[in-house]
Amino acid sequence: AQCSAATQQLLQDKKTTQTALSQTEKQLQQAHKELNAARAALARHGAAPAELQLLQHDAELARRLELADLPEDTTQALIRVVAVLAQRENMERLWTVLKERCEAENRTAHPEERALLAAALSWYNHNWRNKPYKLLEVPSGTSYDFERHLRSQHTTGGEKIRELRLPGIADGSGRVMNCKPLVSTQ
């Protein structure tokens, strides 16, 4: 009888232990999910912004913009990039460098390059909210106008715009600056 009672007690203890183990495993799985989510959030927040990453990985572009010696600290590097590219002449210089690259390589601006140009424009506009500058996009099929568009050196003729290679920049009054949209025509 004692042996039977002890066996029953052991079986009951085993069941209780298995239930506790199952609950602990579920808690551990939940903790792993939360840890992975926290790691992902930390990686997102700790990573350098895309504009800074482009300049850190593209030494030639950084050199042309006089941003080749960026500090290791992400915050300090971003502060320097914003301070430089928020100035009109440097924003125009960025556009010129991107135009030269597009022409030399006979291509459209890469999305990262366009994003950097848009960011520079928004940083500049932060100081000129009443008359913000804007990027000039030109849809394909639009009639080519030499006063408003800059034809790529790789297309010598054509009356219709085939593709936008690089957006232009218009000042706060809507006037196209020296940075006309770079287009290819057909």
C-alpha positions in Angstrom: 0.0 0.0 0.0 2.8 2.3 0.8 4.5 1.5 -2.4 1.3 2.2 -4.4 0.9 5.5 -2.6 4.5 6.5 -3.2 4.1 5.6 -6.9 0.9 7.8 -7.1 2.8 10.6 -5.4 5.7 10.3 -7.9 3.3 10.3 -10.8 1.6 13.4 -9.5 4.9 15.1 -8.9 6.0 14.2 -12.4 2.9 15.7 -13.9 3.3 18.9 -11.9 6.9 19.1 -12.9 6.1 18.6 -16.6 3.4 21.3 -16.4 5.9 23.7 -14.8 8.5 22.8 -17.4 6.0 23.4 -20.2 5.1 26.9 -18.8 8.8 27.7 -18.4 9.5 26.7 -22.0 6.7 29.0 -23.2 8.1 31.9 -21.1 11.6 31.2 -22.5 10.2 31.3 -26.1 8.4 34.5 -25.4 11.6 36.0 -23.9 13.5 35.0 -27.0 11.0 36.7 -29.3 11.2 39.9 -27.2 15.0 39.7 -27.2 15.1 39.3 -31.0 12.6 42.2 -31.4 14.7 44.4 -29.1 17.9 43.5 -31.0 16.3 44.4 -34.3 15.1 47.7 -32.9 18.5 48.5 -31.5 20.1 47.7 -34.9 17.6 50.0 -36.6 18.2 52.8 -34.2 21.9 52.3 -34.0 22.5 52.2 -37.7 23.6 55.2 -39.6 21.0 56.9 -41.8 21.1 55.9 -45.4 22.4 59.3 -46.5 25.4 58.9 -44.2 25.9 55.3 -45.2 26.1 56.3 -48.8 28.8 58.9 -48.1 30.7 56.5 -45.8 30.8 53.8 -48.6 31.3 56.1 -51.6 34.7 57.7 -51.0 34.7 59.6 -54.3 31.4 61.3 -53.6 32.4 62.2 -50.1 35.7 63.6 -51.3 33.9 65.7 -54.0 31.6 67.1 -51.3 34.5 67.7 -48.9 33.1 65.2 -46.5 35.9 62.6 -46.8 37.1 63.0 -43.2 33.8 62.2 -41.4 34.2 61.2 -37.7 33.6 57.6 -36.6 30.8 58.7 -34.3 27.5 58.4 -36.3 25.9 61.4 -34.6 28.9 63.7 -35.2 29.2 62.5 -38.8 25.6 63.2 -39.5 25.8 66.6 -38.0 28.7 67.5 -40.3 26.9 66.1 -43.4 23.7 68.1 -42.6 25.8 71.3 -41.9 27.5 71.0 -45.2 24.6 69.9 -47.5 22.1 72.3 -46.0 23.9 75.1 -47.7 22.7 76.1 -51.2 26.0 76.1 -52.9 26.8 72.6 -51.6 23.4 71.3 -52.5 24.0 72.6 -56.1 27.5 71.0 -56.0 25.9 67.7 -55.0 23.6 68.0 -58.0 26.5 68.7 -60.3 28.5 65.8 -59.0 25.5 63.5 -59.5 24.9 64.9 -63.0 28.5 64.3 -63.9 28.3 60.7 -62.7 25.1 60.1 -64.6 26.6 61.5 -67.8 29.9 59.6 -67.4 28.2 56.3 -66.8 25.2 56.9 -69.1 22.7 56.1 -66.4 19.9 57.4 -64.2 20.8 58.4 -60.7 20.7 55.6 -58.2 17.9 55.6 -55.6 20.4 56.3 -52.9 21.8 59.3 -54.8 18.3 60.7 -55.3 17.6 60.1 -51.6 20.7 62.1 -50.7 19.7 64.9 -53.0 16.2 65.0 -51.6 17.6 65.0 -48.0 19.9 67.8 -48.8 17.0 69.8 -50.2 14.9 69.1 -47.1 17.8 70.2 -44.8 18.2 73.4 -46.8 14.4 74.0 -46.8 14.4 73.7 -43.0 15.8 77.2 -42.9 13.7 78.6 -45.7 10.2 77.4 -44.9 8.3 80.3 -46.6 9.8 79.6 -50.1 11.0 76.0 -50.1 13.1 74.7 -52.9 11.8 71.5 -54.6 12.9 68.7 -56.9 11.7 68.9 -60.4 10.5 65.5 -61.8 9.6 65.2 -65.4 7.4 62.3 -66.6 8.3 60.3 -69.6 6.6 61.4 -72.8 6.7 65.1 -71.8 7.8 67.4 -74.6 11.4 68.4 -74.3 12.0 72.1 -73.6 15.6 73.3 -73.6 14.8 76.2 -71.3 13.4 73.8 -68.6 15.3 70.6 -69.3 18.9 69.5 -69.7 19.4 66.9 -72.4 21.9 64.2 -71.6 25.0 64.2 -73.8 24.1 60.6 -74.8 21.0 61.7 -76.7 21.6 64.4 -79.3 18.0 64.8 -80.5 14.4 64.0 -79.9 11.3 66.0 -79.0 10.0 63.7 -76.2 11.5 62.9 -72.9 12.3 59.2 -72.7 13.5 59.1 -69.1 14.4 61.4 -66.2 18.1 60.8 -65.3 18.3 63.2 -62.4 15.7 65.6 -61.0 16.3 69.3 -61.2 16.0 71.9 -58.5 13.7 74.8 -58.5 14.0 77.7 -56.1 11.3 79.0 -53.8 9.7 81.0 -56.6 9.5 78.0 -58.9 12.3 79.1 -61.2 14.6 76.4 -62.4 18.1 77.0 -61.2 21.2 75.9 -63.0 20.1 72.5 -61.9 17.7 71.6 -64.7 16.2 68.1 -64.8 18.7 65.8 -66.7 16.8 63.8 -69.3 17.3 61.6 -72.2 15.1 62.2 -75.2 13.8 60.2 -78.2 
